[in-house]
Amino acid sequence: MFRPGARIALLTGVALLCAVVFLTIQVQADWAFVLQYRGAKLAAMVLVAYAVGISTVLFHSITHNRILTPAIMGFDALYLLIQTALAYVFGMQVVSTFNPAWKFAGETGVMVLMAFILFRTLFSGAVRSLHLMLLVGVVLGVLFRALTGLMLRLIDPNEFGSLQDRFFASFNLIAIDLLATSAIALVVVTAFLWRIRFSFDVVALGRDIAINLGVDYSKRVMQILFCIAVLVSVSTALVGPVTFLGLLVSNLAYQWMGNMRHRYTLPAAVLLGVIALVGGQLVLEHVLGYNSALSMVIEFVGGLVFLLLLLRGKGH
């Protein structure tokens, strides 16, 4: 019905409309204050949509499975473990006094370091097993969740109540400095991905075909995996875990575009992520009048999509 370019243009228009309405709807107070507050939330949602959309589509390309997300490697579980360990050791009152920039850098650094060790150990040298790496990631995720559960049972009940808020992604009260730092990190990763963009479609064809077409498959997959690790770590450290958002927007992008080429699916996934987050926040706040976290709704819908894909056998 529409060409891929027209479909992306339509998504761009809807995303921009959602952003404009989000910034201007029901503004009755000082415009400068409202726009600054809503602008920070909008910027956070755009950054998360970008990081999650790009990382999930690329992850599907190298794993050749559309029901997996980068969270399978334990990023979300490690983030929850870090938050719980900090609360258990220092207490939430002390944790709340930590410098946000240093805390953000520490959380991001730990998640990227974990991913780098995992990649270097199981996808380099003589091993080079992507499936083994994913399996180890699943096991590590189970281990991290078990340790988190243990500390939650030992932690003070008052600390537990404050800690639970950090277990769900939140777009409220985002520090401007963190937005700038996150944006810089995403720009650096994007610049590198732009340089190797022509190899994405080749890598998605599989190891043997990619090698026959002259691509250093193992090196390229390692590079893409590292970029995915940075994108997911930055997004998670910025707002919290959003496990099923990538699964939701990536599969919607495949269906909407009707084309698996990355030049179409990557921007479509990002734009659908913006529409889902910004449009969802609009509906939640101004139509339904709820103050609950949008991430809970996204996780619920994404979980249903995951089950639907699983039952229909559309993993490949």
Kinemage of the C-alpha trace (Angstrom):
@kinemage 1
@onewidth
@group {chain A} dominant
@subgroup {mainchain}
@vectorlist {calphas} color= white
{ca met a 1} P 0.000 0.000 0.000
{ca phe a 2} L 2.739 2.469 1.003
{ca arg a 3} L 6.397 2.414 0.120
{ca pro a 4} L 8.862 1.988 3.026
{ca gly a 5} L 9.880 5.656 2.864
{ca ala a 6} L 6.254 6.781 3.107
{ca arg a 7} L 5.652 4.466 6.049
{ca ile a 8} L 8.631 5.900 7.924
{ca ala a 9} L 7.427 9.431 7.110
{ca leu a 10} L 4.010 8.560 8.541
{ca leu a 11} L 5.570 7.226 11.746
{ca thr a 12} L 7.700 10.365 11.980
{ca gly a 13} L 4.614 12.539 11.708
{ca val a 14} L 2.781 10.583 14.423
{ca ala a 15} L 5.838 10.700 16.714
{ca leu a 16} L 6.209 14.462 16.256
{ca leu a 17} L 2.483 14.970 16.893
{ca cys a 18} L 2.736 12.963 20.131
{ca ala a 19} L 5.747 15.036 21.224
{ca val a 20} L 4.043 18.379 20.500
{ca val a 21} L 0.826 17.374 22.271
{ca phe a 22} L 2.789 16.020 25.236
{ca leu a 23} L 4.636 19.344 25.623
{ca thr a 24} L 1.618 21.614 25.251
{ca ile a 25} L -1.486 19.809 26.513
{ca gln a 26} L -3.292 21.468 29.437
{ca val a 27} L -0.522 23.977 30.122
{ca gln a 28} L -1.921 26.439 32.675
{ca ala a 29} L 1.136 27.346 34.729
{ca asp a 30} L 4.378 29.053 33.735
{ca trp a 31} L 5.281 27.849 30.239
{ca ala a 32} L 9.021 27.888 30.852
{ca phe a 33} L 8.763 25.660 33.929
{ca val a 34} L 6.264 23.258 32.365
{ca leu a 35} L 8.176 22.905 29.125
{ca gln a 36} L 11.434 22.346 30.995
{ca tyr a 37} L 9.868 19.651 33.185
{ca arg a 38} L 8.032 17.972 30.313
{ca gly a 39} L 11.004 18.503 28.001
{ca ala a 40} L 13.227 16.480 30.319
{ca lys a 41} L 10.666 13.663 30.396
{ca leu a 42} L 10.281 13.790 26.617
{ca ala a 43} L 14.048 13.721 26.087
{ca ala a 44} L 14.363 10.712 28.415
{ca met a 45} L 11.622 8.841 26.542
{ca val a 46} L 13.209 9.599 23.165
{ca leu a 47} L 16.637 8.449 24.356
{ca val a 48} L 15.209 5.234 25.795
{ca ala a 49} L 13.153 4.559 22.656
{ca tyr a 50} L 16.257 5.082 20.525
{ca ala a 51} L 18.542 2.889 22.634
{ca val a 52} L 16.015 0.084 23.091
{ca gly a 53} L 14.803 0.106 19.474
{ca ile a 54} L 18.269 0.019 17.917
{ca ser a 55} L 19.675 -2.550 20.356
{ca thr a 56} L 16.733 -4.971 20.023
{ca val a 57} L 16.618 -4.958 16.216
{ca leu a 58} L 20.386 -5.529 16.014
{ca phe a 59} L 20.132 -8.252 18.662
{ca his a 60} L 17.477 -10.013 16.604
{ca ser a 61} L 19.739 -9.789 13.558
{ca ile a 62} L 22.714 -11.512 15.166
{ca thr a 63} L 20.674 -14.119 17.079
{ca his a 64} L 18.204 -14.734 14.214
{ca asn a 65} L 15.408 -14.920 16.768
{ca arg a 66} L 12.630 -12.347 17.111
{ca ile a 67} L 11.465 -13.338 20.605
{ca leu a 68} L 14.779 -12.577 22.316
{ca thr a 69} L 15.799 -9.230 23.785
{ca pro a 70} L 19.178 -8.024 25.096
{ca ala a 71} L 17.719 -8.428 28.601
{ca ile a 72} L 18.349 -12.170 28.205
{ca met a 73} L 22.027 -11.453 28.903
{ca gly a 74} L 21.174 -10.300 32.424
{ca phe a 75} L 21.289 -6.487 32.146
{ca asp a 76} L 17.997 -5.915 33.965
{ca ala a 77} L 18.798 -8.490 36.641
{ca leu a 78} L 22.230 -6.944 37.223
{ca tyr a 79} L 20.699 -3.466 37.516
{ca leu a 80} L 18.249 -4.706 40.165
{ca leu a 81} L 21.107 -6.424 41.998
{ca ile a 82} L 23.141 -3.200 42.020
{ca gln a 83} L 20.221 -1.196 43.433
{ca thr a 84} L 19.498 -3.806 46.085
{ca ala a 85} L 23.168 -4.181 47.076
{ca leu a 86} L 23.553 -0.409 47.478
{ca ala a 87} L 20.437 -0.236 49.662
{ca tyr a 88} L 21.553 -3.250 51.713
{ca val a 89} L 25.079 -1.959 52.329
{ca phe a 90} L 24.523 1.790 52.679
{ca gly a 91} L 20.794 2.253 53.230
{ca met a 92} L 18.422 4.213 51.022
{ca gln a 93} L 18.976 7.489 52.886
{ca val a 94} L 22.695 7.363 52.096
{ca val a 95} L 22.096 6.125 48.525
{ca ser a 96} L 19.773 9.082 47.877
{ca thr a 97} L 22.681 11.433 48.642
{ca phe a 98} L 24.965 9.869 46.028
{ca asn a 99} L 25.955 12.093 43.130
{ca pro a 100} L 23.550 11.106 40.293
{ca ala a 101} L 26.232 11.444 37.617
{ca trp a 102} L 28.710 9.216 39.450
{ca lys a 103} L 25.999 6.692 40.304
{ca phe a 104} L 24.875 6.626 36.678
{ca ala a 105} L 28.452 6.184 35.456
{ca gly a 106} L 29.088 3.396 37.970
{ca glu a 107} L 25.937 1.464 37.071
{ca thr a 108} L 26.571 1.817 33.355
{ca gly a 109} L 30.221 0.843 33.762
{ca val a 110} L 29.399 -2.307 35.762
{ca met a 111} L 26.824 -3.483 33.199
{ca val a 112} L 29.113 -2.797 30.233
{ca leu a 113} L 32.034 -4.503 31.993
{ca met a 114} L 29.912 -7.588 32.716
{ca ala a 115} L 28.876 -7.750 29.071
{ca phe a 116} L 32.447 -7.246 27.851
{ca ile a 117} L 33.748 -10.094 30.036
{ca leu a 118} L 30.918 -12.315 28.820
{ca phe a 119} L 31.610 -11.493 25.176
{ca arg a 120} L 35.373 -11.876 25.415
{ca thr a 121} L 35.112 -15.167 27.298
{ca leu a 122} L 32.476 -16.908 25.207
{ca phe a 123} L 32.616 -15.254 21.799
{ca ser a 124} L 36.308 -14.969 21.069
{ca gly a 125} L 39.294 -17.251 20.753
{ca ala a 126} L 38.520 -20.932 20.439
{ca val a 127} L 34.981 -20.801 21.847
{ca arg a 128} L 33.021 -18.381 19.616
{ca ser a 129} L 29.620 -19.718 20.567
{ca leu a 130} L 26.789 -17.206 20.447
{ca his a 131} L 24.287 -19.712 21.812
{ca leu a 132} L 26.565 -20.618 24.723
{ca met a 133} L 27.000 -16.920 25.485
{ca leu a 134} L 23.221 -16.425 25.561
{ca leu a 135} L 22.802 -19.474 27.780
{ca val a 136} L 25.415 -18.200 30.228
{ca gly a 137} L 23.655 -14.822 30.171
{ca val a 138} L 20.399 -16.515 31.176
{ca val a 139} L 22.147 -18.377 34.005
{ca leu a 140} L 23.780 -15.165 35.228
{ca gly a 141} L 20.388 -13.447 35.153
{ca val a 142} L 18.944 -16.204 37.346
{ca leu a 143} L 21.921 -15.885 39.706
{ca phe a 144} L 21.568 -12.100 39.936
{ca arg a 145} L 17.842 -12.396 40.668
{ca ala a 146} L 18.503 -15.019 43.343
{ca leu a 147} L 21.041 -12.755 45.047
{ca thr a 148} L 18.617 -9.846 44.776
{ca gly a 149} L 15.865 -11.926 46.376
{ca leu a 150} L 18.188 -12.978 49.203
{ca met a 151} L 19.154 -9.390 50.038
{ca leu a 152} L 15.534 -8.260 49.823
{ca arg a 153} L 14.694 -10.768 52.562
{ca leu a 154} L 17.508 -9.454 54.742
{ca ile a 155} L 16.915 -5.762 54.137
{ca asp a 156} L 15.040 -3.460 56.492
{ca pro a 157} L 11.295 -3.333 55.604
{ca asn a 158} L 11.375 0.477 55.466
{ca glu a 159} L 14.271 0.321 53.017
{ca phe a 160} L 12.386 -2.236 50.944
{ca gly a 161} L 9.470 0.135 50.360
{ca ser a 162} L 11.748 2.866 49.048
{ca leu a 163} L 13.765 0.409 46.999
{ca gln a 164} L 10.772 -0.974 45.110
{ca asp a 165} L 10.341 2.286 43.190
{ca arg a 166} L 13.714 1.665 41.519
{ca phe a 167} L 12.588 -1.720 40.196
{ca phe a 168} L 10.410 -0.106 37.531
{ca ala a 169} L 11.392 2.341 34.817
{ca ser a 170} L 10.467 5.921 35.655
{ca phe a 171} L 10.612 9.024 33.470
{ca asn a 172} L 9.985 11.479 36.299
{ca leu a 173} L 12.642 13.727 37.823
{ca ile a 174} L 15.344 12.905 35.290
{ca ala a 175} L 18.546 14.864 35.941
{ca ile a 176} L 19.465 17.121 33.021
{ca asp a 177} L 23.138 16.169 33.399
{ca leu a 178} L 22.252 12.497 32.973
{ca leu a 179} L 20.323 13.284 29.798
{ca ala a 180} L 23.330 15.067 28.329
{ca thr a 181} L 25.711 12.261 29.328
{ca ser a 182} L 23.360 9.608 27.938
{ca ala a 183} L 22.941 11.519 24.689
{ca ile a 184} L 26.711 11.805 24.255
{ca ala a 185} L 27.147 8.055 24.835
{ca leu a 186} L 24.419 7.248 22.310
{ca val a 187} L 25.911 9.630 19.741
{ca val a 188} L 29.324 7.924 20.050
{ca val a 189} L 27.771 4.465 19.631
{ca thr a 190} L 25.630 5.687 16.727
{ca ala a 191} L 28.673 7.126 14.965
{ca phe a 192} L 30.373 3.737 15.110
{ca leu a 193} L 27.238 1.850 14.031
{ca trp a 194} L 26.850 4.255 11.109
{ca arg a 195} L 30.315 3.282 9.882
{ca ile a 196} L 29.432 -0.425 9.801
{ca arg a 197} L 25.761 -0.043 8.809
{ca phe a 198} L 26.171 -1.753 5.442
{ca ser a 199} L 27.172 -5.014 7.127
{ca phe a 200} L 23.972 -5.353 9.194
{ca asp a 201} L 21.920 -6.971 6.430
{ca val a 202} L 24.800 -9.308 5.586
{ca val a 203} L 25.276 -10.404 9.215
{ca ala a 204} L 21.546 -11.095 9.444
{ca leu a 205} L 21.918 -13.687 6.661
{ca gly a 206} L 23.980 -15.935 8.929
{ca arg a 207} L 27.605 -16.785 9.602
{ca asp a 208} L 28.385 -18.841 6.497
{ca ile a 209} L 26.807 -16.439 4.012
{ca ala a 210} L 28.372 -13.413 5.726
{ca ile a 211} L 31.853 -14.972 5.552
{ca asn a 212} L 31.348 -15.891 1.889
{ca leu a 213} L 30.407 -12.278 1.190
{ca gly a 214} L 33.645 -11.042 2.732
{ca val a 215} L 32.482 -9.966 6.204
{ca asp a 216} L 34.594 -10.839 9.248
{ca tyr a 217} L 31.580 -12.328 10.986
{ca ser a 218} L 33.017 -12.911 14.472
{ca lys a 219} L 34.594 -9.465 14.665
{ca arg a 220} L 31.480 -7.732 13.392
{ca val a 221} L 29.170 -9.587 15.795
{ca met a 222} L 31.496 -8.705 18.703
{ca gln a 223} L 31.360 -5.043 17.705
{ca ile a 224} L 27.565 -5.083 17.430
{ca leu a 225} L 27.222 -6.894 20.757
{ca phe a 226} L 29.387 -4.317 22.493
{ca cys a 227} L 27.319 -1.476 21.023
{ca ile a 228} L 24.151 -3.253 22.178
{ca ala a 229} L 25.641 -3.550 25.678
{ca val a 230} L 26.347 0.187 25.836
{ca leu a 231} L 22.889 1.125 24.516
{ca val a 232} L 21.043 -1.144 26.948
{ca ser a 233} L 23.259 -0.176 29.901
{ca val a 234} L 22.767 3.551 29.317
{ca ser a 235} L 19.002 3.155 28.930
{ca thr a 236} L 18.684 0.971 32.035
{ca ala a 237} L 20.886 3.195 34.208
{ca leu a 238} L 18.947 6.287 33.059
{ca val a 239} L 15.354 5.230 33.794
{ca gly a 240} L 15.378 1.596 34.934
{ca pro a 241} L 14.604 -1.745 33.267
{ca val a 242} L 12.183 -1.872 30.316
{ca thr a 243} L 12.416 -5.538 29.408
{ca phe a 244} L 9.628 -5.937 26.842
{ca leu a 245} L 9.608 -2.515 25.184
{ca gly a 246} L 12.190 -3.568 22.595
{ca leu a 247} L 10.338 -6.789 21.830
{ca leu a 248} L 7.121 -4.846 21.299
{ca val a 249} L 8.428 -2.058 19.041
{ca ser a 250} L 10.790 -4.249 17.010
{ca asn a 251} L 8.112 -6.751 16.052
{ca leu a 252} L 5.678 -3.932 15.285
{ca ala a 253} L 8.385 -2.439 13.057
{ca tyr a 254} L 8.802 -5.709 11.143
{ca gln a 255} L 5.050 -5.955 10.589
{ca trp a 256} L 4.579 -2.287 9.673
{ca met a 257} L 7.493 -2.052 7.260
{ca gly a 258} L 6.981 -5.448 5.627
{ca asn a 259} L 10.710 -5.334 4.967
{ca met a 260} L 13.583 -6.730 7.033
{ca arg a 261} L 16.271 -4.361 5.726
{ca his a 262} L 17.877 -2.427 8.556
{ca arg a 263} L 17.641 0.923 6.785
{ca tyr a 264} L 13.881 0.620 7.356
{ca thr a 265} L 13.453 -1.485 10.497
{ca leu a 266} L 15.891 0.493 12.683
{ca pro a 267} L 14.231 3.923 12.273
{ca ala a 268} L 10.776 2.328 12.384
{ca ala a 269} L 11.547 0.640 15.721
{ca val a 270} L 12.841 3.915 17.183
{ca leu a 271} L 9.815 5.891 16.008
{ca leu a 272} L 7.392 3.247 17.270
{ca gly a 273} L 9.224 3.350 20.607
{ca val a 274} L 8.722 7.117 20.786
{ca ile a 275} L 5.042 6.732 19.910
{ca ala a 276} L 4.583 3.972 22.491
{ca leu a 277} L 6.280 5.884 25.310
{ca val a 278} L 5.122 9.436 24.603
{ca gly a 279} L 1.666 8.453 23.360
{ca gly a 280} L 1.284 5.973 26.202
{ca gln a 281} L 2.234 8.626 28.762
{ca leu a 282} L -0.329 11.004 27.238
{ca val a 283} L -3.117 8.445 27.425
{ca leu a 284} L -2.148 7.338 30.915
{ca glu a 285} L -1.942 10.839 32.410
{ca his a 286} L -4.483 12.925 30.493
{ca val a 287} L -7.079 10.431 29.249
{ca leu a 288} L -7.243 7.777 31.951
{ca gly a 289} L -5.996 10.048 34.749
{ca tyr a 290} L -3.678 7.425 36.211
{ca asn a 291} L -0.385 8.149 37.948
{ca ser a 292} L 0.988 4.613 37.684
{ca ala a 293} L 4.298 3.957 35.942
{ca leu a 294} L 4.000 3.648 32.165
{ca ser a 295} L 6.648 0.927 32.210
{ca met a 296} L 4.244 -1.416 34.003
{ca val a 297} L 1.733 -1.080 31.145
{ca ile a 298} L 4.480 -1.484 28.523
{ca glu a 299} L 5.784 -4.606 30.260
{ca phe a 300} L 2.279 -6.074 30.408
{ca val a 301} L 1.560 -5.462 26.720
{ca gly a 302} L 5.062 -6.573 25.722
{ca gly a 303} L 4.645 -9.755 27.723
{ca leu a 304} L 1.426 -10.533 25.860
{ca val a 305} L 3.217 -9.958 22.543
{ca phe a 306} L 6.002 -12.290 23.677
{ca leu a 307} L 3.514 -15.050 24.485
{ca leu a 308} L 1.706 -14.503 21.186
{ca leu a 309} L 4.950 -14.773 19.196
{ca leu a 310} L 5.928 -17.851 21.172
{ca leu a 311} L 2.610 -19.578 20.541
{ca arg a 312} L 2.676 -18.722 16.846
{ca gly a 313} L 6.234 -19.967 16.515
{ca lys a 314} L 7.564 -16.738 14.990
{ca gly a 315} L 10.907 -16.726 16.752
{ca his a 316} L 12.796 -16.963 13.450
